């Protein structure tokens, strides 16, 4: 989730029933960094991190479209 009224630096919120994690994207080239997590198991965070890496080049332009510069 990229919130339209959110703040810099470029980041995303990953929200599921069992928790939330926030990752700084370090756009445009990454690597993303975990900023904080709530209630996710470490194994789940690792899976999210791997999946997020696949989408960094999509998420950074989306952030820029919503917020302007990173």
C-alpha angles and dihedrals in degrees: 000000000000109000115217094221096044129120137245144297098072108261143149134221116222108202128185133157092267099047153316136258130189121209127192105222099205089212140238099020105012146174097203118226129207108244099178143337135200122205097335117132114239090247090056091049089052091053091048091049092053092048093045091054089060091056103041093105090054097043097050094058089046090053090049092049090054102036108017118229119023 
